[in-house]
Amino acid sequence: MTDTAYKPKLSRLFRLQWEEAQSKYVLLYPEGMVQLNQSAAEILKRCDGQRDVVTIVSDLEQAFSMTGLANDINEFLDIARERGWIV
Amino acid sequence: MSEQTRIESVRPPLWLLAELTYRCPLHCVFCYNPLDYAANRNELNTAQWIDVMRQARRLGAAQLGFSGGEPLMRDDLEELIGEGHELGYYTNLITSGVGLTEARLARMKELGLDHIQLSFQDSTKEMNDFLSSTKTFDLKSHVAKLIKQYDYPMVLNVVLHRHNLDHVGRIIDMAVAMDVEYLELANTQYYGWAQVNRVHLVPTREQLQRAEAAVNEYRVKLGNKMRILFVVPDYFEERPKACMNGWGAVFLAIAPDGSALPCHAAKTLPELEFPNVATHNLHDIWYNSDAFNRYRGDSWMKEPCRTCPDKQKDFGGCRCQAYALTGAAENADPVCGKSPHHGELQTIVLQAQAARMGQTQEQPILFRNNANSVRFRDTKVEVL
């Protein structure tokens, strides 16, 4: 992902929601559901159309006191875009 | 398995399908509703449906489908949608579109309806109207426009069979013109009315291959713009479908009269008694009832399933299909190449083709309507 101005946003077809019974976040869409692991959920929570990718990375590195997350996050965003979860 | 380990290994339901009514203005020849639906006109009332929705949400269901019959036949549909939204469900309306006025559509939007699945029978007016035994093509086209005007995500559903498989390209073009997000091309599954009409519906292998090739071409062309789901025609497969993702695994359907079912077609299994939500709580139904536990796990399996390396993948296929085609629900689904009954599917396909060529006497096509349904109740017609 080379476009630095890109501000990922959850697609209108998907709803991100915490599900108590499953103890995880899920993406809900017409007649379907994606169960998310913690890191996927934390990234998607920040795909609000306001933050660019650099901001999302620094947010997450700060929140989890880690460094060097950029590659993993970019990889996930590529997959999420391909699956239509984010635009 | 002790009671405790059984409960721990059973995961909560994720899907609640509320079949609100069997009443329907359409008479589709491939409807999966029970043949004798007219014998049981009892419907849960509004308060009972709301109670079911609350209980299922507490258990863990996150997807809620309103279906039937035609769910728009219920005047309280809006109220139920509103309640479903409040409870945190993703709400799906599965409809023929008949009765979906602009006023109702607008109200449902306000109440939080998330998505609408609209069915068409074909891309042509003649075939759509013939298969549903109604004049509804123009009405459906109007409703499709309204759904997009109100900015709902939309799935267009078309059931495929011999009479429309050759129109797949035009059906996809129609979906593109309607600007739908998902197109579900569902090859007929032979349950209920589709099973009685099977000889009229089974396509040829060549038809299927052409349709699948057309779908793949369009997929490449359309990319992410529209997703096309192609439900495989399982009579032509070698491996069975993982029906319902396993019996009692994620899916919970409630029939109009309140019977709780692990799949829409489960009432065709005569040995099972399905608990009713009017007399049992859902937790008890899901975790403890014999009907929901009967085909969970693999201890019920016989050969060839018992020792099959794929048994956790396809769960031995569909119990209702195994029963309908072999007489025993615990047999392997004969769609599986390992089933000793697999060859009979080929015979059914060939018989349908012979009938089409006029080589055998053809039985009349049977529309799903009250008069025909009452006949099934009264005579208990043997289907096979």
Interface residues (C-beta under 8 A of the other chain):
Chain A: R12 L13 R15 Q17 E19 E20 A21 Q22 V26 L28 Y29 P30 E31 G32 M33 E82 G84
Chain B: P12 L14 L59 G60 A62 Q63 G65 G88 Y90 N92 D114 H115 Q117 P153 M154 V155 E181 Y182 N224 R227
